[in-house]
Amino acid sequence: MNIRTITQKEAYHHCNADELPFETTAEVDELTHYIGQDRALEAVEFGISMPYRGFNLFVIGPEGSGRHSLVQSFINRQARDEPTPSDWCYVFNFDLPHKPLALEFSPKQAPVFRREMLELIEALKTTIPTVFEGDDYRVKKRLLSEKLKQRVDKIYDSLIARGREQSIAMVRNEQGVVFTPMDGEGNLIDLEAFKKLPAETQRQIEENIEKLHDALQKTVREINVLNREARERKASLKKETASHSIGHLLDTLKAKYGKQEKILHYLERVERQLIDNVDDFLESPDAQQRALFGMHPETQKFSQYEVNILLSHEEDGAPVVYEDMPTYQNLHGRIEHQARMGMLTTDFSLIRPGALHRANGGYIIIDARRLLMQPFAYEGLKRTLRSCQIRMEPIERLLGLVSTVTLEPEPIELDIKVVLIGEPMIYYLLDAYDPEFGPLFKVQADFEYDMERTSVSQQRYAALIAGLAREKGLLPLHKTAVARVIEEAARHAGDGKKMSLQIRKIGDLIKEADCIARKAKKECIETEHVVTAVAAAKRRGGRIQDRVFTSIEENIRHIETSGERLGQVNGLSVIELGGNAFGFPTRITAVTRPGKGDIIDIEREVELSGPIHSKGVMILAAFLNSRYARTIPFGMQASLVFEQSYGGVEGDSASCAELCALLSSLADLPIRQGLAVTGSISQKGEVQPVGGVNEKIEGFFEVCKTRGLTGSEGVLIPETNIRHLMLNQEVVEAIARKQFSIYPISTVDEAISLLTGREAGESDSGGVYPEDSVNGRVEATLLRFARDLQKFKNPKGDDDKGSPDILLSSR
């Protein structure tokens, strides 16, 4: 069987710098639209244009793909043309002080309203004292007092006159009012003189005094009524005067906001409060009050008329907010407290907005992982989206840990688009296990990991590179350097016909190349700078790789690259640590003997095998059962193992190598140790593509190079993996010099023929393989195993009916 080797061109898919229509990226225009993410951007555009509830977005994409900046930039561009949302503020609730009122204003009007309220209070501080100290109010107040005095005097005069008629005088002293008898000349009679009067006269005087006392009590009640009426008239006068002064100033505001019912109702309530508390403008606090309150008492008296602006948009267009730390408080706002006289107090002026308030009427972008890591944040966000209201509640209340009275701000109506950004696993887990997730996030924007590599797309990718360099203030790239970056992007994509859209990795590579170019005092980034940057990054993360290859070089880890071994093949593995991936060879061995038809995967038996690797072993067992000795019981016992493997084994890319080791053992044909194998196997013997093919080839090449290349070394890869090849320059040059070979294979027969140097053999019409072929030798061994088992079970050679001898003789 003649298997070709791949060419130098196939080993590395070059980017032709001559196809790039510029010398340096300084000549390249910026991209007018994003590349490679058309599907995702269509979803984003659809989501933000849907005016109905529940059409929030979940952006799916890998870390470093530029999903944050791309989505935010796209939404920013759309938001500029959208209307500016309303302003919101909180004001004091005079009816329920613990429930501040939320007022909505036209854009940029909340600061105006706050200034108007401040000016109102400042104007009243001057106007009200002036009015109440004016002649008009003083005259009216004095008239009320004089009228009261006249009426009181009239009542007292009437009582005095009645006493005089009965020769009794009414005397006022410190104890109050005293009634004393008089003689005929109007002189007061003392106690001694009173006792000398006749008993009948004394009795009559006492009765008259008693009646006058009763009349006095009635008079006092009348005077109290008059005093109360006078106080009410004075209070009414004060209110009337205050109403005239205050109403004149408030009429302008009420006329301005007359069409906004809630604001008008608030102003009317402010007017009543000002009239009822007009004394606040007339009393001046003393020093004792200042010491008691710890602040100017006027500030406290008038703080209830202040306006706490929660949100006011200075720029036109819809807001776009990215919340980097999506805690519950940062999203929904918080109520702050301040220490006063040894206690923590709060009021409506200490209400602070959250990201949802700032983004109301626009868009908020949140990292899904960070949101889920914050207690109550995700549940709070869902509740807010369901109710379309932003409620501000302390977490302690949600937990039921607080029983004290606190503020309960009025909820604010919510009109917002939420954009969550996260990895695919987060999206699918939420969609599967949270029944509320789907109805709230109906739009999925799935970002691509890579894009097709064509002549046109390479030019657009060059424009992307130019934009990255310009955005970060880097040196321009020469077109050859751009071509090298494009090749590295294909390497990152793991496909020579694609380019990675992991923008962060590409940006980091350009930055490092820029640093190297600047140290070399170059005016632009050249190819050598990019190559140096790639090599430096690989070296920084290569400590573990070096230790692995050192152990192979020192024969601590046994790997043979020359000679032949029975039932032993070099498989290829890949390790990815800290973003750095490298491949290395692993010895795979197989032993066979007669048995019950079991293939023991030692890795699985000791629980070091992952499910995909175990699946691959079961598939190769199914292949053996379906191809060889199909008319007899499968009488082979075999075991497979990754030698010197002390960690977990996962993946099915070694199943082809494992099958070749088994076939070598069964056919009694040794395998060339200068070759390594990668590829998964199907039940029909087809070799299927695997990942990490570049790293695997380079890992085996490194081992062979250290021991000295003879030209017989090489790697067998699935033919469908050719498009994925982006090998390093050293391997490509070795292929060009025919010191190292890569063989594309499509079936296990091709693989075993290369490894053993013997034709695999095809069966004839009767299903019989050539005797000296690999397949013929395998089947002969399996038939021998079956006979040996039969003899073991029936050593006397009894001719039992249904014995396998009958089946075996037919072969």
C-alpha positions in Angstrom: 0.0 0.0 0.0 1.5 3.3 -1.1 0.8 6.2 1.4 2.0 9.6 0.4 3.6 12.1 2.7 2.4 15.7 3.0 4.3 18.5 1.3 5.9 21.5 2.8 3.0 23.7 1.6 0.5 21.4 3.3 2.4 21.5 6.5 2.0 25.3 6.8 -0.6 27.4 5.2 1.2 30.6 4.4 -0.3 34.0 4.0 1.0 35.7 0.9 2.0 39.2 2.0 1.9 40.4 -1.6 -1.9 40.0 -1.6 -2.1 42.7 1.1 -2.6 46.1 -0.7 -0.4 48.2 1.7 3.1 48.5 3.0 2.3 49.2 6.7 -0.9 49.3 8.6 -0.6 53.1 8.9 -2.1 53.1 5.3 -5.1 50.9 6.2 -8.5 52.5 6.8 -10.4 51.6 10.0 -13.0 48.9 9.8 -16.5 50.3 9.3 -18.1 47.1 10.6 -17.1 44.1 12.6 -15.8 41.0 11.0 -16.7 37.4 11.5 -19.6 38.0 13.9 -22.5 38.7 11.6 -24.8 36.1 13.2 -24.1 37.5 16.7 -24.6 41.1 15.7 -27.8 40.3 13.9 -29.1 38.8 17.1 -27.9 41.9 19.1 -29.6 44.2 16.7 -32.8 42.2 16.8 -32.8 42.1 20.6 -32.3 45.8 21.2 -34.9 46.7 18.6 -37.7 44.5 20.2 -39.9 46.8 22.3 -41.6 43.9 24.2 -40.8 42.5 27.6 -38.5 39.4 27.9 -36.4 40.1 24.8 -33.2 40.6 26.8 -30.0 39.3 25.5 -27.5 36.7 26.5 -24.2 37.0 24.6 -22.4 33.7 24.3 -18.7 33.7 23.6 -15.3 32.7 24.8 -13.2 34.9 27.1 -10.9 37.2 25.1 -13.1 37.2 21.9 -13.8 40.9 22.2 -17.4 40.2 23.1 -17.6 42.9 25.7 -16.0 45.7 23.7 -17.8 44.7 20.5 -21.3 44.5 22.1 -20.8 47.7 24.0 -19.5 49.6 21.0 -22.3 48.3 18.8 -25.0 49.3 21.4 -23.3 52.7 22.0 -23.7 53.4 18.3 -27.3 52.4 18.4 -28.1 54.3 21.6 -26.9 57.7 20.3 -30.0 58.0 18.1 -32.5 56.9 20.7 -34.4 59.4 22.9 -33.0 60.5 26.2 -34.9 58.9 29.1 -36.5 60.7 32.0 -34.8 62.1 35.1 -35.8 60.7 38.5 -35.6 62.1 42.0 -36.8 61.3 45.5 -38.6 63.8 47.7 -40.0 63.8 51.2 -43.4 62.1 51.7 -45.2 64.4 54.2 -48.0 61.9 54.7 -45.8 58.8 55.1 -42.2 60.0 56.0 -40.7 56.4 55.8 -41.9 56.1 52.2 -40.1 58.7 50.0 -41.9 59.7 46.8 -40.3 59.1 43.3 -40.9 61.9 40.8 -40.3 61.7 37.1 -39.1 64.6 35.0 -38.3 65.3 31.4 -34.6 64.9 30.5 -32.3 67.3 32.3 -35.2 68.9 34.3 -34.5 67.3 37.7 -31.6 69.7 38.5 -33.8 72.5 37.4 -36.6 71.4 39.8 -34.1 71.1 42.7 -32.8 74.5 42.0 -36.3 75.9 41.9 -37.1 74.3 45.3 -33.9 75.7 46.8 -34.7 79.1 45.5 -38.3 78.8 46.8 -37.1 78.1 50.4 -34.4 80.8 50.2 -37.0 83.3 49.0 -39.5 82.3 51.8 -36.7 82.8 54.4 -36.7 86.5 53.4 -40.3 87.0 52.4 -42.1 85.5 55.3 -40.3 87.4 58.1 -40.7 90.6 56.1 -44.5 90.1 55.7 -45.0 89.1 59.4 -43.0 92.1 60.5 -44.9 94.5 58.3 -47.5 97.0 59.5 -50.4 95.3 57.9 -50.0 92.1 59.8 -49.1 93.8 63.0 -52.2 96.1 62.9 -54.5 93.1 62.2 -52.9 91.1 65.0 -53.2 94.1 67.4 -56.8 94.7 66.5 -57.5 91.1 67.4 -55.8 91.5 70.7 -57.5 94.7 71.5 -60.9 93.3 70.6 -60.3 90.4 72.9 -59.2 92.7 75.7 -62.3 94.8 75.3 -64.6 91.8 75.5 -62.7 90.4 78.5 -62.9 93.8 80.3 -66.5 94.1 79.5 -67.2 90.7 81.1 -65.2 91.6 84.2 -66.8 95.0 84.5 -70.2 93.3 84.4 -69.2 91.0 87.2 -67.7 93.9 89.3 -70.9 96.0 88.8 -73.0 93.1 90.0 -70.9 92.8 93.2 -71.1 96.5 93.9 -74.9 96.2 93.8 -74.6 93.7 96.6 -71.9 95.8 98.4 -69.2 93.2 97.5 -65.9 94.2 95.9 -63.9 92.0 93.5 -60.2 92.2 94.4 -57.4 90.7 92.2 -54.2 89.6 94.0 -51.4 87.0 93.5 -53.8 84.2 94.5 -56.4 85.2 92.0 -59.7 86.9 92.4 -61.1 87.5 96.0 -64.6 88.8 96.9 -64.7 91.2 99.9 -67.8 92.9 101.5 -68.0 96.7 101.6 -69.7 99.2 103.9 -72.1 101.8 102.8 -69.4 104.2 101.8 -67.6 101.7 99.6 -64.8 100.8 102.0 -63.7 97.2 102.4 -64.7 95.5 105.6 -62.0 93.5 107.3 -62.5 90.2 109.2 -62.9 91.8 112.6 -65.5 94.2 111.4 -67.3 91.4 109.5 -67.6 89.3 112.7 -69.3 92.2 114.4 -72.1 92.3 111.8 -75.4 90.6 112.7 -75.5 86.9 111.9 -78.2 87.4 109.4 -76.2 90.0 107.5 -73.1 87.7 107.6 -75.2 84.9 106.2 -76.6 87.1 103.4 -73.1 88.4 102.5 -71.7 84.8 102.3 -74.6 83.7 100.1 -74.0 86.7 97.7 -70.2 85.9 97.6 -71.0 82.3 96.8 -73.2 83.4 93.9 -70.5 85.7 92.7 -68.0 82.8 92.8 -70.3 80.8 90.6 -70.6 83.8 88.3 -66.9 84.1 88.3 -66.5 80.5 87.2 -68.9 81.1 84.3 -67.0 84.3 83.4 -63.7 82.4 83.3 -65.1 79.9 81.0 -66.4 82.6 78.7 -63.0 84.3 78.8 -61.3 81.0 77.9 -63.6 80.6 75.0 -62.8 84.1 73.9 -59.1 83.4 74.2 -59.4 80.3 72.2 -61.4 82.1 69.5 -58.8 84.8 69.5 -56.0 82.3 69.1 -57.8 80.7 66.3 -58.4 84.1 64.6 -54.7 84.8 65.1 -53.7 81.4 63.7 -56.1 81.9 60.8 -54.6 85.3 60.2 -51.1 83.8 60.3 -52.1 81.1 57.8 -53.9 83.5 55.6 -50.9 85.8 55.6 -48.5 82.9 55.0 -50.8 81.4 52.3 -50.8 84.7 50.5 -47.0 84.9 50.7 -46.2 81.3 49.9 -48.9 80.8 47.3 -47.7 83.7 45.3 -44.3 82.1 45.0 -45.6 78.6 44.4 -48.1 79.6 41.7 -45.3 79.8 39.2 -44.1 76.3 39.9 -47.6 74.9 39.9 -48.3 76.5 36.6 -45.1 75.1 35.1 -45.7 71.5 36.3 -49.5 71.6 36.1 -49.7 68.9 33.5 -47.7 66.5 35.6 -50.2 65.4 38.2 -47.9 63.7 40.7 -45.5 66.7 40.8 -48.5 69.1 41.1 -49.8 67.0 44.0 -46.4 67.2 45.7 -46.2 71.0 45.3 -49.7 71.3 46.8 -48.6 69.2 49.8 -45.4 71.3 50.1 -47.6 74.4 50.2 -49.8 73.0 53.0 -46.7 72.0 54.9 -45.1 75.4 54.6 -48.3 77.2 55.7 -48.6 74.8 58.7 -45.0 75.3 59.7 -44.6 79.0 58.9 -43.0 79.5 62.4 -39.9 77.7 61.1 -39.2 80.8 59.1 -39.8 83.1 62.1 -37.9 81.4 64.8 -34.1 81.6 65.1 -32.4 78.7 66.9 -30.2 79.4 69.9 -26.8 78.1 70.7 -28.1 75.3 72.8 -30.1 73.9 69.9 -27.0 74.1 67.7 -25.0 72.1 70.2 -27.8 69.6 70.6 -28.3 68.9 66.9 -24.6 69.0 65.9 -25.6 71.0 62.9 -27.4 74.2 62.0 -31.1 73.5 63.0 -32.3 75.4 60.0 -30.7 72.8 57.8 -32.8 70.2 59.6 -36.0 72.2 59.5 -35.8 72.8 55.7 -34.2 69.5 54.6 -37.6 68.0 54.0 -38.1 70.4 51.1 -34.9 69.3 49.4 -34.8 67.2 46.2 -32.6 64.1 46.0 -31.7 63.7 42.3 -31.4 60.0 41.7 -30.7 60.2 38.0 -30.2 63.0 35.6 -28.8 62.5 32.1 -26.3 65.1 30.9 -25.7 63.5 27.5 -28.3 63.0 24.8 -29.3 59.5 23.8 -30.1 56.3 25.7 -27.6 55.4 28.5 -25.3 52.3 28.1 -24.0 51.1 31.5 -21.5 48.3 32.0 -21.6 47.1 35.7 -18.2 45.6 36.5 -19.2 44.6 40.1 -22.9 43.5 39.9 -23.7 43.1 43.6 -27.3 43.5 44.7 -26.6 47.0 46.1 -24.7 48.1 43.0 -27.6 47.0 40.8 -30.6 48.1 42.8 -29.1 51.1 44.7 -28.7 51.5 48.5 -29.9 53.6 51.5 -26.9 55.1 53.3 -26.8 56.0 57.0 -25.0 58.6 59.0 -24.0 58.7 62.6 -25.7 61.4 64.7 -25.7 61.6 68.5 -24.4 58.0 68.8 -27.1 56.6 66.4 -27.3 55.7 62.8 -30.0 57.6 61.0 -31.1 58.0 57.5 -33.6 59.9 55.3 -34.6 60.2 51.7 -31.6 62.4 50.9 -29.3 59.4 51.6 -30.9 57.2 48.8 -28.2 56.4 46.2 -28.9 55.0 42.7 -27.8 51.6 41.3 -26.7 50.6 37.9 -30.3 49.8 36.9 -31.3 53.4 37.8 -28.5 54.8 35.7 -29.3 52.5 32.8 -33.1 53.0 33.0 -34.4 53.8 29.5 -31.3 52.3 27.9 -29.0 49.3 28.3 -27.1 47.6 31.0 -24.3 45.1 30.3 -23.4 42.6 33.0 -20.9 39.7 33.1 -23.0 36.6 33.8 -20.3 34.8 35.9 -19.8 37.8 38.2 -23.6 38.2 38.5 -24.1 34.6 39.6 -21.2 34.9 42.1 -22.9 37.7 44.1 -25.5 36.8 46.7 -29.1 37.7 45.7 -27.9 39.7 42.7 -29.3 37.3 40.0 -32.6 36.7 41.9 -33.0 40.4 42.4 -32.4 41.1 38.8 -35.0 38.6 37.7 -37.5 40.0 40.2 -36.9 43.5 38.8 -37.3 42.4 35.2 -40.5 40.5 36.0 -42.1 43.4 37.9 -40.6 46.1 35.6 -40.0 48.1 38.8 -36.8 48.9 40.7 -37.3 48.3 44.4 -34.7 49.4 46.8 -34.6 47.1 49.8 -31.7 46.3 52.2 -30.3 42.7 51.9 -30.9 42.4 55.7 -34.6 42.8 55.1 -34.5 40.1 52.3 -32.9 37.8 54.8 -35.4 38.7 57.5 -32.6 39.9 59.9 -33.9 43.5 60.4 -37.1 44.4 62.4 -36.4 48.1 62.8 -38.2 50.8 60.8 -36.3 51.9 57.8 -37.0 53.7 54.5 -39.2 52.1 51.9 -38.6 54.3 48.8 -41.4 54.2 46.2 -40.5 51.8 43.3 -39.4 53.3 40.0 -40.8 52.1 36.7 -38.2 50.2 34.7 -37.7 50.2 30.9 -34.4 48.6 30.1 -32.6 46.1 28.0 -30.3 43.7 29.9 -27.3 42.2 28.2 -25.7 39.3 30.0 -22.3 38.1 28.7 -21.0 34.7 29.5 -19.5 31.4 28.4 -21.7 28.8 26.6 -21.7 26.5 29.7 -23.3 29.2 31.9 -26.0 29.9 29.3 -26.9 26.3 28.8 -27.0 25.5 32.5 -29.2 28.5 33.2 -31.5 27.5 30.3 -31.7 23.9 31.5 -32.1 24.5 35.3 -33.8 27.9 35.7 -37.4 28.0 34.4 -37.4 31.8 34.7 -34.3 32.3 32.6 -35.8 31.6 29.1 -38.8 33.9 29.4 -36.6 36.8 30.5 -33.7 36.3 28.1 -35.2 35.2 24.8 -32.4 36.4 22.5 -29.2 34.4 22.2 -26.2 36.1 20.5 -23.7 33.4 19.9 -20.1 34.7 19.0 -18.0 32.8 16.6 -14.6 31.4 17.7 -13.1 31.8 14.2 -13.8 32.9 10.7 -13.0 31.5 7.2 -9.6 32.4 5.8 -9.8 33.7 2.2 -7.9 36.3 0.3 -10.7 38.8 1.0 -11.1 37.9 4.7 -7.4 38.2 5.2 -7.5 41.8 4.0 -10.3 42.5 6.4 -8.4 40.8 9.2 -5.4 43.0 8.3 -7.7 46.0 8.8 -8.7 44.6 12.2 -5.0 44.3 13.2 -4.4 47.8 12.0 -7.3 49.0 14.2 -6.0 47.2 17.2 -2.5 48.8 16.7 -4.0 52.2 16.2 -6.3 51.9 19.2 -3.5 50.9 21.6 -1.0 53.5 20.2 1.3 50.8 18.8 3.8 51.0 16.0 2.4 50.2 12.6 2.9 46.7 11.3 4.7 45.9 8.0 2.6 43.8 5.7 4.9 40.8 6.2 4.4 41.2 10.0 0.6 41.3 9.3 0.9 38.1 7.3 2.7 36.4 10.1 0.1 37.5 12.6 -2.6 36.1 10.3 -0.7 32.8 10.2 -0.5 32.8 14.0 -4.3 33.5 14.1 -4.8 30.4 12.0 -2.6 28.5 14.4 -4.7 29.7 17.4 -7.8 28.6 15.5 -6.3 25.1 15.0 -7.1 25.2 11.4 -5.0 26.5 8.5 -8.2 27.6 6.6 -9.6 29.7 9.5 -8.5 32.6 11.6 -9.1 32.9 15.3 -11.4 35.6 16.6 -9.7 35.5 20.0 -9.0 39.2 19.8 -7.3 39.4 23.1 -4.6 36.9 22.2 -3.9 38.6 18.9 -3.8 42.0 20.6 -1.4 40.7 23.2 0.9 39.3 20.5 0.9 42.7 18.7 1.7 44.5 21.9 4.6 42.2 22.7 6.0 42.6 19.1 5.6 46.4 19.5 7.7 46.3 22.7 10.4 44.3 20.9 10.4 46.6 17.9 10.7 49.7 20.1 13.6 48.2 22.0 15.3 47.7 18.6 14.4 51.3 17.7 12.4 50.3 14.7 9.7 52.5 13.1 7.4 49.6 12.4 6.8 46.1 13.6 8.4 43.5 11.3 8.1 39.8 10.9 11.1 39.0 13.1 9.5 40.9 16.0 6.3 38.8 15.7 8.4 35.6 15.5 10.4 36.6 18.6 7.2 37.5 20.5 5.7 34.0 19.7 8.9 32.3 20.8 9.2 34.3 24.0 5.6 33.6 25.0 6.2 29.9 24.4 9.4 29.9 26.4 7.7 31.7 29.4 5.1 29.0 29.6 7.4 26.1 28.8 8.7 25.0 32.1 6.5 21.9 32.4 7.1 21.1 28.7 10.9 21.2 29.3 10.6 18.9 32.3 8.6 16.4 30.3 11.1 16.3 27.4 14.0 16.2 29.8 12.5 13.1 31.4 12.2 11.5 27.9 15.7 12.5 26.9 17.2 11.1 30.1 15.2 7.9 29.5 13.1 8.3 32.7 10.0 8.3 30.6 10.6 5.4 28.1 10.0 6.4 24.5 11.7 4.6 21.6 12.2 6.3 18.3 14.1 3.6 16.4 13.9 -0.1 15.9 10.7 -2.3 16.1 8.6 -3.6 19.0 5.8 -6.1 19.1 2.5 -4.7 20.4 4.0 -1.3 21.2 3.3 2.0 19.5 3.9 5.7 20.1 0.7 7.5 20.8 0.5 11.3 21.0 -1.0 13.4 23.8 -1.6 17.1 24.4 -1.5 18.9 27.7 -2.9 22.5 28.1 -1.7 24.4 31.2 -2.2 28.1 31.8 -3.1 28.8 28.2 0.0 27.0 26.8 -0.5 23.6 25.0 2.2 21.2 24.1 2.3 17.6 22.8 4.5 14.7 23.7 4.6 11.0 22.8 3.3 8.3 25.1 4.1 4.6 24.9 1.0 2.4 24.3 1.3 -1.3 24.7 -1.0 -4.2 24.1 -0.8 -7.9 25.1 -3.1 -10.7 23.9 -3.9 -14.3 24.8 -6.8 -16.7 24.5 -9.7 -15.7 26.7 -13.3 -14.8 27.0 -13.3 -12.0 24.5 -12.6 -9.1 26.9 -10.4 -6.2 26.1 -9.2 -4.8 29.4 -8.5 -1.1 29.5 -6.2 -0.8 32.4 -6.7 3.0 32.6 -10.5 2.4 33.0 -10.0 -0.4 35.5 -8.0 1.9 37.8 -10.5 4.8 37.2 -7.9 7.0 35.4 -9.8 6.9 32.1 -12.4 9.5 31.1 -15.6 8.5 29.4 -14.5 9.5 25.9 -11.4 7.4 26.1 -13.4 4.4 27.4 -15.8 4.9 24.5 -12.8 4.8 22.1 -11.7 1.5 23.5 -15.2 0.0 23.2 -15.3 1.2 19.6 -12.0 -0.6 18.7 -13.3 -3.7 20.4 -16.5 -3.5 18.3 -14.3 -3.2 15.2 -12.3 -6.3 16.0 -15.5 -8.3 16.6 -17.1 -7.2 13.4 -14.0 -7.8 11.1 -12.3 -11.0 12.3 -13.6 -14.6 12.8 -17.2 -13.5 12.7 -18.5 -17.1 12.7 -16.9 -18.2 16.0 -17.0 -16.8 19.5 -14.4 -14.1 20.1 -11.7 -16.0 22.1 -9.2 -13.3 22.8 -8.2 -11.7 26.1 -6.3 -8.4 25.7 -5.1 -5.5 27.8 -4.2 -2.0 26.8 -2.3 0.6 28.8 -0.6 4.0 28.6 2.8 3.2 30.0 4.1 5.5 32.7 0.8 7.4 32.9 0.1 8.7 36.4 -2.8 11.0 35.7 -6.1 10.9 34.0 -6.4 9.9 30.4 -9.2 11.4 28.3 -10.1 11.6 24.7 -10.4 9.1 21.9 -7.5 10.4 19.7 -5.3 7.4 20.8 -7.9 4.7 19.8 -6.2 4.2 16.4 -2.8 3.8 18.0 -4.3 1.4 20.6 -5.9 -0.7 17.8 -2.6 -0.8 15.9 -0.9 -2.1 19.1 -3.5 -4.8 19.4 -3.2 -5.8 15.7 0.6 -5.9 16.0 0.3 -8.3 19.0 -2.2 -10.5 17.3 -0.4 -10.6 13.9 2.9 -11.1 15.7 4.3 -8.2 13.6 6.5 -5.6 15.3 5.8 -1.8 14.8 8.3 0.8 13.7 9.1 2.9 16.7 10.2 5.8 14.6 6.6 6.5 13.8 3.9 7.9 16.1 0.1 7.7 15.5 -2.8 9.9 16.3 -6.5 9.7 15.3 -9.7 8.2 16.5 -11.2 5.1 15.0 -14.8 4.2 14.0 -16.4 0.8 14.1 -15.8 0.5 10.4 -12.0 1.1 10.7 -12.1 4.7 9.5 -9.6 7.1 11.0 -11.3 10.3 12.2 -9.8 13.8 12.9 -8.6 14.9 16.3 -7.6 18.1 18.0 -4.2 19.5 18.9 -2.6 17.9 15.8 0.1 20.6 15.5 1.2 20.3 19.1 1.3 16.5 18.8 3.4 16.5 15.7 5.8 19.1 17.2 6.1 17.1 20.4 7.2 13.9 18.7 9.5 15.9 16.4 11.2 17.4 19.4 12.0 14.0 20.8 13.3 12.7 17.5 15.3 15.9 16.8 17.1 15.5 20.2 18.1 12.0 19.4 19.1 12.8 15.8 16.9 12.7 12.7 17.5 9.9 10.3 14.7 10.4 7.8 12.8 7.4 9.0 10.8 9.3 11.7 7.3 10.6 11.2 3.8 10.9 12.4 0.6 9.3 11.1 -2.4 11.7 11.2 -6.0 11.5 9.9 -6.2 12.7 6.3 -8.9 15.1 7.3 -6.5 16.8 9.7 -4.3 18.1 6.8 -6.3 21.4 6.7 -5.5 22.0 10.4 -1.7 21.9 9.9 0.2 25.1 10.9 3.4 23.5 12.1 6.4 25.5 13.3 9.2 26.5 11.0 11.6 23.9 12.3 9.2 21.0 11.5 8.4 22.5 8.1 12.1 22.7 7.1 12.7 19.1 8.3 9.8 18.0 6.0 11.3 19.9 3.1 14.7 18.2 3.7 12.8 14.8 4.0 14.2 14.3 7.5 10.8 14.0 9.0 7.5 12.8 7.4 3.8 13.2 8.0 1.6 10.5 6.6 -2.1 11.2 6.1 -4.2 8.1 6.6 -7.9 7.4 6.3 -8.2 3.8 7.5 -6.6 1.6 10.1 -5.4 -0.7 7.3 -3.2 2.2 6.0 -1.9 2.8 9.5 -1.0 -0.8 10.3 0.6 -1.2 6.8 2.9 1.8 7.5 3.7 0.7 11.0 4.6 -2.9 10.2 5.8 -2.6 6.6 3.3 -5.4 5.7 0.3 -5.1 3.5 -2.9 -5.1 5.6 -4.7 -7.3 3.1 -8.2 -7.3 1.7 -10.6 -10.1 2.0 -11.8 -12.0 -1.1 -15.4 -12.8 -2.0 -15.4 -15.5 0.6 -14.3 -13.2 3.3 -10.8 -14.7 3.5 -7.7 -12.5 3.9 -4.3 -13.3 2.2 -2.4 -15.6 4.6 0.7 -13.4 5.0 -1.1 -10.1 5.3 -1.7 -8.4 8.6 -5.4 -9.1 8.6 -4.8 -12.7 7.6 -2.3 -13.2 10.4 -4.7 -11.5 12.9 -7.6 -13.8 11.9 -5.3 -16.9 12.0 -4.3 -16.0 15.6 -7.9 -15.5 16.7 -8.8 -18.9 15.1 -5.9 -20.5 17.0 -7.1 -18.9 20.2 -10.5 -20.4 19.6 -9.1 -23.9 19.0 -6.9 -23.6 22.1 -9.9 -22.7 24.2 -11.9 -25.6 22.7 -9.1 -28.0 23.5 -8.9 -26.6 27.0 -12.6 -27.0 27.6 -12.7 -30.5 26.0 -9.3 -32.2 26.4 -10.6 -35.7 25.5 -11.7 -34.5 22.0 -15.4 -35.6 22.5 -17.4 -34.9 19.4 -20.2 -32.9 21.0 -22.9 -31.6 18.8 -22.6 -27.9 18.3 -18.9 -28.0 19.1 -16.7 -25.1 17.7 -14.7 -27.8 15.8 -17.4 -27.9 13.2 -17.3 -24.2 12.8 -13.5 -24.1 12.7 -13.2 -26.8 10.0 -15.3 -24.8 7.7 -12.6 -22.1 7.6 
